[in-house]
Amino acid sequence: MRIIYILCALLVSFSSCQEKAATTIVLQNPINKERVDESFKLSRAELKAASESLVPVVKKLDGTYVPCQVDDIDRDGVWDELAFVYTLKGEEKVELMVEWVSVSDYPVFERRTNIRYGKMTSPGHVEELAFDMHGKHNLPRSVNYPYQMDGPAWENDKIAFRHYFDGRNCRDLFGKRISEMVLDTVGIRADGYPDNTYQVLREWGCDILSAANSFGLGGLALQLPDTLVRMGVESKDTVDIIDSSHFEIITEGPVRSMFRLDFIGWDVLGTKIDVHETVTIWAGKQGHEEDIRISPLPENAVLVTGIVANNNTKEPVEKQYDGKWISMITHDKQTVNKDYELGMALLIPQEQLIETFHTPDTGSGILKTWCAKLKPGEKGYHYQVYAGWELGVDSFSEREDFIRLIDTYADHLNHPVIITIK
C-alpha cells in the first residue's frame, strides 16, 4: 500500500490521483450594499487546473456566461489567472459554475477595457505596439512627434488615462461620454499623423485634466530632505534623467487590461534607481490600480504620488476607513479651461501612507500638487487612482456624489467578498 501511495503522489497524471478541477465558485457579499461589477481574480492553483489544453469560463446556474477572461501574467505561454466581474446584491450569496473549455471555444464578451499604445513607425502611419522602449538621448519633441497620445493610454467603459512616455512621465486624464472603447482612433489626424485632436469636446469626450507643472494624477516623484524630484523631464528637454524606459502590455481583455512600465537607471542626485510599475484597469470602475516595485532609494528618500490641484478652490478631503485605507479626494473645476467639475481621488493602504503635504503654488519644480509620502508594504507600493467627470458616462457634477463613490470603493476594500471554490 505504501508503494501505491508514493506512485500516486508522483504520477499526478493518473486521474485517480489528481485533484479534481474546480466546478463551482460561491460568492458571498458580507455587507448589505450592492457591489456593481465587483472584480475577481482566481489563480490557476486555486482552480486546480487539471489540463494544459482546457481553460476555465464562468457561468450562472441558468447557463448564461459571466464576462471573464484567462490571463498569462508571467508571459510563459500558460494561463495564470481567471478574471471576471460580477454584480452582487447586498448580502447576496451566489453559486457560479466553472466550465473547462478549449481556447478555440472560449466565448466572446463585450469589450470593456482597452490599452492603446500608438506610435508613428513611418510617415503618416501610426502602428499599435505591445512593446516599446526608448533610451536616454534624443527624446522626441516637435518635429515628427511619434506618439499617438504621448504614450500608452488605457480605458474602460467609464474613464480613460494616459502616460507621457516621451520622458515627461506625467499622468493625464480623458473624460468619456460614452461607454464604448474609443482610444484606438483618438489623437490621429486625417493624414495619419499623431496630433492633439482630443482637447476639443467631442461626442466621445476629450482630454480634461489641467496637469500644469505637476505629475498629474497618480504620477511619481521622490522626496529628499530639501527637494522634491519628479520622475521625468520637461517638454523642452531632449535628454532624459532615466537611462531607459520600457512599455509592455501584460494582458488586454473584456474585463481587465494590464501593462507594465519599467524605468531603468533613474538618476536621483547621483544614485541610480529602477522603478517597475504595473497598471491594471477593470471594467466598470472609475479608475485603475497601481502596483510599484522599486530598487533601494537614496538615504532619507521617500516615494511620492499625488493629485494635481492647480485650479482648486475647494478644500481637499482626506478620510480614514476603519484603519485600513486613506482617501485623498478633490472635486473642483480642475479641467483644462475650468469648464467642468472633475473629481479625483487616491485610495492608499493606511500602513503605506506616511503623510500628505502640498507643494508650493509658485517657483520651480512640482507646483500646486497635493502629495502623499509612501512607504512600501510586503509586495511594494500599492494604491488606487479614481476620477469622475461632470459630463462622464456617470455624471459627477456634485461633490457629494463623488465622495460617496470613493467611500463605497473603500467600504468594498475593507469588506471583501467571501469566495469558496469547490
Phi, psi and chi 1 to 4 in degrees:
 res  aa     phi    psi   chi1   chi2   chi3   chi4
   1 MET       -  -37.4  -67.1  -62.2  -67.9      -
   2 ARG   -61.9  -40.5  174.8  177.3  169.5   79.6
   3 ILE   -64.4  -42.3  -65.1  173.6      -      -
   4 ILE   -62.6  -41.3  -67.9  173.7      -      -
   5 TYR   -63.3  -42.8  176.6   80.1      -      -
   6 ILE   -65.6  -42.5  -66.3  173.0      -      -
   7 LEU   -62.2  -39.4  -74.3  173.8      -      -
   8 CYS   -64.4  -39.0 -174.0      -      -      -
   9 ALA   -68.6  -32.6      -      -      -      -
  10 LEU   -86.0  -40.7  -66.2  175.2      -      -
  11 LEU   -94.1   73.0  -57.7  176.4      -      -
  12 VAL   -68.5  -10.0  -64.6      -      -      -
  13 SER   -71.9  -19.2   59.5      -      -      -
  14 PHE   -69.3  126.4  -72.6  169.1      -      -
  15 SER   -61.5  -30.6   59.8      -      -      -
  16 SER   -68.0  -20.5   60.6      -      -      -
  17 CYS  -105.8   -6.5  -58.4      -      -      -
  18 GLN   -82.0  151.3  -82.1 -172.8  -46.3      -
  19 GLU   -72.1  142.9  -76.0 -169.2  -74.2      -
  20 LYS   -73.9  133.4 -176.1 -179.4  178.1 -177.4
  21 ALA   -62.2  148.0      -      -      -      -
  22 ALA   -60.7  141.3      -      -      -      -
  23 THR  -123.8  -12.3   58.2      -      -      -
  24 THR  -141.4  139.1  -56.5      -      -      -
  25 ILE  -123.0  124.5  -58.6  170.1      -      -
  26 VAL  -108.0  125.5  179.0      -      -      -
  27 LEU  -112.4  133.3  -53.2  176.3      -      -
  28 GLN  -131.7  119.3 -176.6  174.3   -3.4      -
  29 ASN   -83.0  116.0 -176.7    0.9      -      -
  30 PRO   -80.0   -7.9   31.3  -35.4      -      -
  31 ILE  -118.3  156.2   57.0  176.2      -      -
  32 ASN   -88.6   52.6 -169.2   21.6      -      -
  33 LYS  -139.6  139.6  -64.6  179.4 -178.7  178.4
  34 GLU   -66.7  142.5 -176.0 -178.9   35.4      -
  35 ARG  -119.5  102.3  -52.7  168.6   86.4  112.6
  36 VAL   -84.7  129.0  178.2      -      -      -
  37 ASP    52.1   46.2  -76.7  -34.4      -      -
  38 GLU   -63.4  137.2 -174.5   66.9   58.3      -
  39 SER   -97.3  142.4   57.5      -      -      -
  40 PHE  -136.9  143.2  -60.4   92.2      -      -
  41 LYS  -136.9  131.8   58.9 -179.7 -179.9 -179.3
  42 LEU  -126.4  135.2  -60.7  173.9      -      -
  43 SER   -80.4  162.9   70.5      -      -      -
  44 ARG   -56.8  -40.7 -176.5 -176.3 -175.0   90.0
  45 ALA   -66.8  -42.7      -      -      -      -
  46 GLU   -61.0  -33.9  -72.5  175.0  -52.2      -
  47 LEU   -88.4   -2.7  -67.4  168.5      -      -
  48 LYS    55.0   50.1  -58.9  179.3  177.8   66.4
  49 ALA   -55.1  126.6      -      -      -      -
  50 ALA  -109.6   -5.2      -      -      -      -
  51 SER  -138.6  141.5  170.3      -      -      -
  52 GLU   -76.1  -20.9  -66.6  -69.1  -29.4      -
  53 SER   -99.4   -9.7   60.2      -      -      -
  54 LEU  -113.6  146.4  -61.3  180.0      -      -
  55 VAL  -127.4  154.1  -67.6      -      -      -
  56 PRO   -86.3  142.3   30.4  -33.9      -      -
  57 VAL  -130.7  147.8   64.8      -      -      -
  58 VAL  -103.0  136.9 -176.1      -      -      -
  59 LYS  -131.2  151.1  -78.1 -175.3  170.0 -177.2
  60 LYS   -77.0  168.7  -61.4  179.6 -176.8  178.7
  61 LEU   -65.9  -22.0  -66.5 -177.4      -      -
  62 ASP   -83.9    2.4   63.4    7.2      -      -
  63 GLY    94.7   -7.0      -      -      -      -
  64 THR   -78.4  145.8   58.7      -      -      -
  65 TYR   -76.9  147.1  -72.0  111.8      -      -
  66 VAL   -99.0  130.5  173.7      -      -      -
  67 PRO   -53.2  123.8  -26.7   35.2      -      -
  68 CYS  -156.0  172.8   57.9      -      -      -
  69 GLN  -160.1  158.8   65.1 -168.6   66.7      -
  70 VAL  -112.8  138.5  -72.7      -      -      -
  71 ASP  -126.1  136.4  -64.1  -35.6      -      -
  72 ASP   -96.9   88.7  178.2   10.5      -      -
  73 ILE   -69.3  -40.0  -56.9  -61.0      -      -
  74 ASP   -91.6    4.4   58.5   10.8      -      -
  75 ARG    58.8   38.2  -48.7  -58.1  -61.1  -84.0
  76 ASP  -101.8    7.4   66.5   -9.3      -      -
  77 GLY    91.4   -2.6      -      -      -      -
  78 VAL  -122.6  132.4  178.7      -      -      -
  79 TRP   -64.0  145.2   70.6  -88.7      -      -
  80 ASP  -112.5  -34.3  -57.0  -62.8      -      -
  81 GLU  -138.9  145.4  -68.2 -179.5  -10.3      -
  82 LEU   -98.3  126.9  167.4   70.0      -      -
  83 ALA  -119.3  137.1      -      -      -      -
  84 PHE  -154.8  162.5   65.0   96.8      -      -
  85 VAL  -121.7  146.3  -66.6      -      -      -
  86 TYR  -153.5  141.2 -167.5   83.8      -      -
  87 THR   -96.7  125.8  -63.8      -      -      -
  88 LEU  -115.1  135.1  -71.0  163.8      -      -
  89 LYS   -73.9  167.0  -61.7  175.5 -176.6  176.5
  90 GLY   -58.0  127.3      -      -      -      -
  91 GLU    59.0   19.1  -63.0 -177.1  -21.6      -
  92 GLU   -75.1  143.5 -178.7 -179.9   14.8      -
  93 LYS  -120.5  124.7 -176.0  176.6 -178.1  179.4
  94 VAL  -132.7  145.0   63.9      -      -      -
  95 GLU  -108.6  127.4 -176.7  174.4  -52.0      -
  96 LEU  -117.0  153.2  -56.5  174.1      -      -
  97 MET   -99.9  145.9  -62.0 -176.0  -64.0      -
  98 VAL  -108.7  121.4  179.8      -      -      -
  99 GLU  -111.9  137.6 -177.3  176.5  -66.4      -
 100 TRP  -102.9  118.9  -64.0   84.8      -      -
 101 VAL  -130.2  165.0  -58.3      -      -      -
 102 SER   -74.8  156.1   64.9      -      -      -
 103 VAL   -58.0  -39.0  173.5      -      -      -
 104 SER   -66.4  -22.9   60.3      -      -      -
 105 ASP   -96.3    4.8  -70.3  -27.5      -      -
 106 TYR   -65.6  132.8 -148.3   83.1      -      -
 107 PRO   -66.9  155.4   22.1  -31.3      -      -
 108 VAL   -99.7  126.5  176.3      -      -      -
 109 PHE  -111.2  161.6  -62.3  103.7      -      -
 110 GLU   -58.1  135.5  176.6 -172.0    3.0      -
 111 ARG   -80.1  114.5 -173.3 -176.9 -179.9 -161.0
 112 ARG  -122.3    2.4  -63.6  178.0   63.5 -164.5
 113 THR  -138.7  157.3   72.6      -      -      -
 114 ASN  -160.3  142.8  179.5   38.2      -      -
 115 ILE  -119.5  134.3  -60.6  170.3      -      -
 116 ARG  -130.3  116.9  174.4   70.2  180.0 -169.6
 117 TYR  -123.0   99.9 -179.1   86.3      -      -
 118 GLY  -105.7  136.9      -      -      -      -
 119 LYS  -142.5  137.2 -173.8  175.7 -178.4 -179.5
 120 MET   -75.1  110.8 -171.5  169.0   63.1      -
 121 THR   -96.7  -14.6   54.3      -      -      -
 122 SER  -152.9  159.3   61.0      -      -      -
 123 PRO   -53.4  121.6  -27.9   36.4      -      -
 124 GLY    77.4   11.2      -      -      -      -
 125 HIS  -129.3  110.8  175.1   68.4      -      -
 126 VAL   -97.3  126.0  172.1      -      -      -
 127 GLU  -112.0  141.9 -178.7 -179.9   -5.5      -
 128 GLU   -83.5  127.0 -177.3  172.1   17.3      -
 129 LEU  -116.8  144.4  -57.4  178.1      -      -
 130 ALA   -94.2  -14.2      -      -      -      -
 131 PHE  -147.7  143.4  169.8   83.7      -      -
 132 ASP  -161.3  162.4 -163.5   23.7      -      -
 133 MET  -155.2  160.9   63.7   85.2   64.3      -
 134 HIS  -144.3  157.8   67.0   74.2      -      -
 135 GLY   -94.0 -160.4      -      -      -      -
 136 LYS   -80.9  -32.3 -177.1 -178.9 -178.2   69.9
 137 HIS  -104.9  162.5  -61.6  -79.6      -      -
 138 ASN    58.6   46.1  -58.5  -46.6      -      -
 139 LEU   -60.9  137.9  -66.5  174.9      -      -
 140 PRO   -71.3  140.4   27.0  -33.9      -      -
 141 ARG  -131.3 -127.4  -71.5  -59.8  178.7 -110.8
 142 SER   -69.2  -45.1   57.5      -      -      -
 143 VAL   -79.1  121.6  178.4      -      -      -
 144 ASN    51.8   43.8  -69.0  -30.9      -      -
 145 TYR   -56.1  125.4 -174.5   76.4      -      -
 146 PRO   -88.6  -20.0   32.3  -35.2      -      -
 147 TYR   -86.5  133.4  -61.0  113.1      -      -
 148 GLN   -63.4  -46.4  178.9 -179.3  -18.2      -
 149 MET  -130.7   39.3  -73.3  172.0  -74.3      -
 150 ASP    71.8   -0.2  -63.6  -57.1      -      -
 151 GLY   149.6 -159.1      -      -      -      -
 152 PRO   -66.1  140.8   21.7  -31.6      -      -
 153 ALA  -128.1  145.8      -      -      -      -
 154 TRP  -138.9  148.6   56.2  105.4      -      -
 155 GLU  -148.5  161.9   65.4 -179.4  -38.9      -
 156 ASN  -132.9 -160.6   61.0   13.2      -      -
 157 ASP   -79.6    4.4   46.3  -22.2      -      -
 158 LYS  -118.5  -39.6  -59.2  -68.9 -173.9  180.0
 159 ILE  -156.6  169.2 -162.3   75.4      -      -
 160 ALA  -147.7  153.5      -      -      -      -
 161 PHE  -136.1  165.5  -55.7   84.8      -      -
 162 ARG  -151.0  156.2   62.7 -173.6  174.3  125.1
 163 HIS  -121.5  130.2  177.2   94.0      -      -
 164 TYR   -78.2   99.4  -70.6   67.0      -      -
 165 PHE   -86.4    4.3 -167.9   64.0      -      -
 166 ASP   -88.8   21.6   60.8    0.6      -      -
 167 GLY   105.1  -19.8      -      -      -      -
 168 ARG   -76.5  -35.3  -72.6  177.3  -74.6  174.2
 169 ASN    55.4   34.9  -64.7  -34.4      -      -
 170 CYS   -88.5  156.1 -178.7      -      -      -
 171 ARG  -110.9  126.2  -74.2  -68.0  168.6   83.8
 172 ASP  -121.0  178.5 -149.4  -22.5      -      -
 173 LEU  -142.8  133.4 -179.6   62.9      -      -
 174 PHE  -106.1  133.5  -71.2  115.5      -      -
 175 GLY   -90.1  134.9      -      -      -      -
 176 LYS  -111.9  136.0  -68.8 -176.1   61.4  173.7
 177 ARG  -102.4   -9.9  -54.5  171.7   73.8 -176.6
 178 ILE  -131.0  157.0   60.2  176.3      -      -
 179 SER   -85.9  -14.8   59.6      -      -      -
 180 GLU   -66.9  155.1  -70.1   78.3   13.1      -
 181 MET   -74.7  126.1  -57.7  -61.9   99.0      -
 182 VAL  -123.5  -15.8  -60.8      -      -      -
 183 LEU   -72.3  -14.0  -65.9 -175.4      -      -
 184 ASP   -61.3  -27.8  -71.6   -4.2      -      -
 185 THR  -111.0   -2.1   57.7      -      -      -
 186 VAL   -78.3  139.4  167.0      -      -      -
 187 GLY    85.4   19.8      -      -      -      -
 188 ILE  -126.6  126.8  -56.1  176.4      -      -
 189 ARG   -73.3  169.8  -63.6 -165.4  -46.1 -122.4
 190 ALA   -62.2  -27.3      -      -      -      -
 191 ASP   -85.9    4.9   61.9    3.6      -      -
 192 GLY    91.9   -0.9      -      -      -      -
 193 TYR   -91.0  145.1  -78.1   78.7      -      -
 194 PRO   -63.3  143.7  -18.7   31.2      -      -
 195 ASP  -163.4  158.7 -161.9    5.4      -      -
 196 ASN   -79.0   86.9 -179.4   -8.4      -      -
 197 THR  -101.9    8.4   64.7      -      -      -
 198 TYR  -113.7    4.4   36.1   74.7      -      -
 199 GLN   -92.7    0.3  -74.3 -166.4  -28.8      -
 200 VAL   -96.9  131.2  176.2      -      -      -
 201 LEU   -63.8  124.9 -177.5   61.8      -      -
 202 ARG  -125.4 -179.9  -57.2 -177.2 -173.2  -83.5
 203 GLU   -59.0  -36.6 -180.0 -177.5   -1.7      -
 204 TRP   -80.2  -26.0   66.9  -93.2      -      -
 205 GLY   137.2 -150.4      -      -      -      -
 206 CYS  -171.9  173.1   66.8      -      -      -
 207 ASP   -70.4  123.7  175.7   16.6      -      -
 208 ILE  -117.1  -22.5   55.2  175.0      -      -
 209 LEU   -82.9  134.5 -179.7   60.1      -      -
 210 SER   -90.5   93.8  175.7      -      -      -
 211 ALA   -81.5  -28.9      -      -      -      -
 212 ALA    49.4 -142.3      -      -      -      -
 213 ASN   -95.1   62.2 -166.2   15.6      -      -
 214 SER  -134.6 -167.4   74.6      -      -      -
 215 PHE  -105.4   14.3   46.3   55.3      -      -
 216 GLY    80.9 -140.3      -      -      -      -
 217 LEU  -108.2  106.3  172.7   59.7      -      -
 218 GLY    84.7   14.3      -      -      -      -
 219 GLY   -73.6 -177.9      -      -      -      -
 220 LEU  -124.2  148.9  -64.8  176.8      -      -
 221 ALA  -153.5  172.9      -      -      -      -
 222 LEU  -121.1  131.2  -84.6 -171.7      -      -
 223 GLN   -93.8  117.7  177.9   68.1   64.6      -
 224 LEU  -103.4  168.6  -61.2  172.6      -      -
 225 PRO   -52.7  -34.4  -30.5   37.6      -      -
 226 ASP  -125.6   11.1   56.8   -5.5      -      -
 227 THR  -161.2  153.9 -174.7      -      -      -
 228 LEU  -108.7  118.9 -177.6   62.0      -      -
 229 VAL  -107.5  117.3 -179.7      -      -      -
 230 ARG   -74.2  150.9   71.9  169.8   71.2 -121.6
 231 MET   -88.9   72.0 -167.7 -177.5   72.1      -
 232 GLY   168.0  168.3      -      -      -      -
 233 VAL  -113.1  176.7  -64.2      -      -      -
 234 GLU   -87.3  164.5  -62.4 -177.8   14.2      -
 235 SER   -63.4  -21.3   57.7      -      -      -
 236 LYS   -82.7  -16.4   62.2 -179.3  176.7   58.4
 237 ASP   -81.5  139.0  -64.7  -36.2      -      -
 238 THR  -111.3   -3.3   58.8      -      -      -
 239 VAL  -115.9  128.6  177.7      -      -      -
 240 ASP   -84.6  161.6 -152.6  -17.2      -      -
 241 ILE   -94.6    4.2   56.4  172.5      -      -
 242 ILE  -119.1  133.3  -62.6  169.3      -      -
 243 ASP   -64.1  -44.5  -69.3  -19.3      -      -
 244 SER  -152.7  142.2   65.0      -      -      -
 245 SER  -122.4  134.7  -59.2      -      -      -
 246 HIS  -128.0  140.1  -54.5 -107.3      -      -
 247 PHE  -123.7  137.6  159.9   80.0      -      -
 248 GLU  -152.3  130.7 -176.6  177.6   12.3      -
 249 ILE   -75.7  131.2  -68.1  178.0      -      -
 250 ILE   -90.0  -50.6  -61.5  171.8      -      -
 251 THR  -156.8  153.3 -172.8      -      -      -
 252 GLU  -144.1  119.1 -170.2  174.5   13.6      -
 253 GLY  -152.6 -176.1      -      -      -      -
 254 PRO   -68.5  -29.5   22.5  -33.4      -      -
 255 VAL  -117.0  -15.4  -59.1      -      -      -
 256 ARG  -152.5  137.4  177.1  174.6   71.9  165.1
 257 SER  -131.7  144.0  -70.8      -      -      -
 258 MET  -140.3  144.0  -56.6  170.0   65.5      -
 259 PHE  -143.3  165.5   67.0   92.0      -      -
 260 ARG  -122.9  141.2 -172.4  172.0   64.8 -128.3
 261 LEU  -120.1  126.4  -67.6  167.9      -      -
 262 ASP  -119.3  124.2  -64.3  -58.2      -      -
 263 PHE  -114.2  110.4  -55.4   98.3      -      -
 264 ILE  -105.4  122.3  -51.2  -58.5      -      -
 265 GLY    79.6   46.4      -      -      -      -
 266 TRP   -72.6  117.0  174.5   17.1      -      -
 267 ASP   -85.8  107.1 -169.5  -17.0      -      -
 268 VAL  -113.9   95.7 -179.6      -      -      -
 269 LEU    51.5   43.7  -56.8 -177.9      -      -
 270 GLY    94.5   -9.7      -      -      -      -
 271 THR  -101.2  130.4  -61.6      -      -      -
 272 LYS   -92.3  129.7  -66.6  -67.6 -175.2   75.7
 273 ILE  -124.4  140.8  -60.4  166.8      -      -
 274 ASP  -108.6  132.5  -62.1  -21.2      -      -
 275 VAL  -120.8  129.5  178.7      -      -      -
 276 HIS  -121.5  114.7  -52.0  -80.5      -      -
 277 GLU  -121.5  129.9 -177.5  175.3    6.2      -
 278 THR  -115.8  127.6  -60.1      -      -      -
 279 VAL  -111.7  129.7  176.4      -      -      -
 280 THR  -126.7  128.9  -56.1      -      -      -
 281 ILE  -122.4  130.6 -170.6  165.3      -      -
 282 TRP  -106.4  152.8  -72.0   87.9      -      -
 283 ALA   -62.0  141.1      -      -      -      -
 284 GLY    83.6   -5.7      -      -      -      -
 285 LYS   -98.5  152.2  -63.2  -70.1 -168.0  -62.3
 286 GLN   -88.1   30.0  -73.1  -72.5  153.7      -
 287 GLY  -177.8 -160.9      -      -      -      -
 288 HIS  -144.4  171.0   68.1  -93.4      -      -
 289 GLU  -109.0  145.5  -58.7  172.4    4.1      -
 290 GLU  -119.5  128.5  -71.2  -83.0  -11.5      -
 291 ASP  -127.0  126.1  -70.7  -75.9      -      -
 292 ILE  -131.7  131.6  -62.0  168.0      -      -
 293 ARG  -116.9  145.0  -67.0 -179.4  -63.0  106.0
 294 ILE  -145.3  143.7 -166.9  166.0      -      -
 295 SER   -72.0  168.2   61.2      -      -      -
 296 PRO   -52.1  134.6  -29.7   37.2      -      -
 297 LEU   -87.4  160.4  -61.3  177.1      -      -
 298 PRO   -60.2  158.6  -19.9   30.6      -      -
 299 GLU   -57.6  134.5 -173.3  176.4   -0.1      -
 300 ASN    67.1   17.6  -62.5  -38.2      -      -
 301 ALA   -96.2  146.7      -      -      -      -
 302 VAL  -135.9  135.7  176.7      -      -      -
 303 LEU   -72.0  140.9 -170.8   67.3      -      -
 304 VAL  -131.7  139.8  168.9      -      -      -
 305 THR  -130.6 -176.5 -172.4      -      -      -
 306 GLY   168.6 -165.6      -      -      -      -
 307 ILE  -131.7  126.3  -55.4  172.2      -      -
 308 VAL   -62.7  141.6   59.2      -      -      -
 309 ALA  -138.6   31.0      -      -      -      -
 310 ASN   -71.2  -22.1   64.5  -57.2      -      -
 311 ASN  -106.5    8.0  -73.0  -15.1      -      -
 312 ASN   -74.5  138.7  -74.8    9.8      -      -
 313 THR  -120.8  -13.8   59.7      -      -      -
 314 LYS  -102.2  152.8  -55.2  169.9 -168.6  171.7
 315 GLU   -65.2  136.6  -77.4  -64.3  -46.2      -
 316 PRO   -70.7  162.0   27.4  -34.5      -      -
 317 VAL  -117.5  126.5  175.6      -      -      -
 318 GLU  -120.8  123.7 -175.6  173.0  -28.7      -
 319 LYS  -129.3  153.6  -57.9 -179.0   74.5  171.4
 320 GLN  -118.5  137.5  179.5  -95.3  129.3      -
 321 TYR  -121.3  100.3  -56.2   90.1      -      -
 322 ASP    55.1   28.2  -62.7  -24.2      -      -
 323 GLY    71.6   12.9      -      -      -      -
 324 LYS  -115.2  -37.2  -62.4  177.6 -177.8  178.2
 325 TRP  -133.4  149.6  -69.1   83.4      -      -
 326 ILE  -121.2  134.4  -60.6  -70.0      -      -
 327 SER  -107.7  144.1   65.5      -      -      -
 328 MET  -118.0  119.0  -61.1  170.1   60.7      -
 329 ILE  -130.3  132.1  -52.6  171.3      -      -
 330 THR  -126.5  152.5   65.0      -      -      -
 331 HIS  -151.5  111.3 -172.2  -83.2      -      -
 332 ASP  -164.6  179.9 -140.1  -44.9      -      -
 333 LYS   -82.0   66.3  -73.2 -170.6  169.2   11.6
 334 GLN   -91.0   15.7 -175.6   58.6   44.4      -
 335 THR   -83.5  170.4   47.5      -      -      -
 336 VAL   -53.5  -47.3  173.9      -      -      -
 337 ASN  -107.6   19.7  -62.7  -47.8      -      -
 338 LYS    57.2   34.2  -56.4 -178.1 -177.3 -179.8
 339 ASP   -87.3  -33.5  -66.8  -29.1      -      -
 340 TYR  -133.5  154.7  -55.5  106.0      -      -
 341 GLU   -74.5  136.7  -62.3  -73.5  -11.7      -
 342 LEU  -137.9  124.7  172.1   62.8      -      -
 343 GLY   -97.4  139.5      -      -      -      -
 344 MET  -137.1  147.5  -66.6 -176.8  -74.2      -
 345 ALA  -155.8  153.7      -      -      -      -
 346 LEU  -122.3  140.0  -60.5  175.9      -      -
 347 LEU  -114.5  121.1  -87.0  174.1      -      -
 348 ILE  -125.4  133.0  -57.1  170.0      -      -
 349 PRO   -55.9  132.6  -23.3   33.8      -      -
 350 GLN   -58.3  -34.9 -178.8  162.3  -43.6      -
 351 GLU   -68.8  -14.5   63.8  179.3   12.0      -
 352 GLN  -103.1   -5.8  -66.0 -169.3   26.3      -
 353 LEU   -96.1  122.5  178.9   64.2      -      -
 354 ILE   -84.5  -56.8  -60.0  172.5      -      -
 355 GLU  -168.3  165.8   64.5  176.8   -6.9      -
 356 THR  -110.5  155.3   62.7      -      -      -
 357 PHE  -157.3  163.7   66.9   96.8      -      -
 358 HIS  -111.1  135.7  -65.4  -90.9      -      -
 359 THR   -80.3  163.3   63.3      -      -      -
 360 PRO   -63.6  160.0  -20.7   32.4      -      -
 361 ASP   -83.9  -24.3  -70.2  -13.1      -      -
 362 THR  -133.5  165.0   59.5      -      -      -
 363 GLY   111.6 -152.8      -      -      -      -
 364 SER  -111.7  170.2   59.3      -      -      -
 365 GLY    86.0 -155.8      -      -      -      -
 366 ILE   -80.0  119.9  -61.0  172.2      -      -
 367 LEU  -115.9  155.6  -56.7  177.7      -      -
 368 LYS    46.4   53.2  -63.5 -176.0  177.3 -179.6
 369 THR  -133.7  133.8  -56.8      -      -      -
 370 TRP   -90.5  117.0 -173.5   22.5      -      -
 371 CYS  -113.7  157.6  -65.5      -      -      -
 372 ALA  -127.8  124.8      -      -      -      -
 373 LYS   -82.6  131.6  -66.4 -178.5 -178.8  178.7
 374 LEU  -118.0  150.8  -56.1  177.2      -      -
 375 LYS  -125.2  147.6   56.8 -177.1  175.8 -179.5
 376 PRO   -74.6  151.5   27.1  -33.6      -      -
 377 GLY   -93.7 -164.2      -      -      -      -
 378 GLU   -62.1  -32.3  -68.9 -176.7    3.1      -
 379 LYS  -111.5   27.5  -62.5 -178.6  179.6  180.0
 380 GLY    96.1 -150.1      -      -      -      -
 381 TYR  -101.8  143.7  -56.8   84.8      -      -
 382 HIS  -142.7  135.2  174.5   80.7      -      -
 383 TYR  -156.2  165.0   55.4   91.2      -      -
 384 GLN  -120.1  142.4  -57.1 -166.8    3.5      -
 385 VAL  -118.8  129.9 -179.4      -      -      -
 386 TYR  -133.4  153.8  -64.9  103.8      -      -
 387 ALA  -152.2  147.8      -      -      -      -
 388 GLY  -144.7  126.8      -      -      -      -
 389 TRP  -107.5  146.5 -177.7   37.0      -      -
 390 GLU   -57.4  -36.2  179.1  178.3   -6.5      -
 391 LEU  -100.4   14.4  -60.6 -174.7      -      -
 392 GLY   -72.5  176.9      -      -      -      -
 393 VAL   -51.6  -45.7  177.3      -      -      -
 394 ASP  -109.9  120.4  -65.8  -27.3      -      -
 395 SER   -72.3  136.4  173.8      -      -      -
 396 PHE  -126.6   53.4  -71.0   97.6      -      -
 397 SER   -72.2  -25.7   58.9      -      -      -
 398 GLU   -98.6  131.2  -61.2  -62.7  -33.9      -
 399 ARG   -57.2  -43.0 -179.5  179.2  176.2   90.4
 400 GLU   -63.3  -34.7  -66.8   74.8   16.7      -
 401 ASP   -65.5  -40.6  -71.6  -16.0      -      -
 402 PHE   -70.8  -42.3 -175.0   69.5      -      -
 403 ILE   -60.7  -40.4  -67.0  174.2      -      -
 404 ARG   -62.9  -36.8 -169.6  177.6  -57.6  114.5
 405 LEU   -61.9  -46.6  173.4   77.1      -      -
 406 ILE   -65.3  -39.1  -55.3  -53.8      -      -
 407 ASP   -57.8  -41.1  -68.6  -14.8      -      -
 408 THR   -64.4  -46.3  -62.8      -      -      -
 409 TYR   -59.5  -41.6  -75.1  144.2      -      -
 410 ALA   -64.9  -39.7      -      -      -      -
 411 ASP   -61.9  -40.0 -163.2   26.3      -      -
 412 HIS   -66.2  -39.5  -68.7  175.6      -      -
 413 LEU   -65.0  -37.3  -70.8  167.4      -      -
 414 ASN   -74.5  -20.3  -79.1  -19.1      -      -
 415 HIS  -131.3   72.6  -58.2   91.3      -      -
 416 PRO   -63.8  153.2   22.2  -32.7      -      -
 417 VAL   -64.0  137.3  172.3      -      -      -
 418 ILE   -82.8  124.5  -59.5  166.1      -      -
 419 ILE  -116.1  128.5  -55.7  173.1      -      -
 420 THR  -121.8  129.3  -54.8      -      -      -
 421 ILE  -113.8  128.3  -56.9  170.5      -      -
 422 LYS  -121.5      -  -57.7  177.2 -178.0  178.3
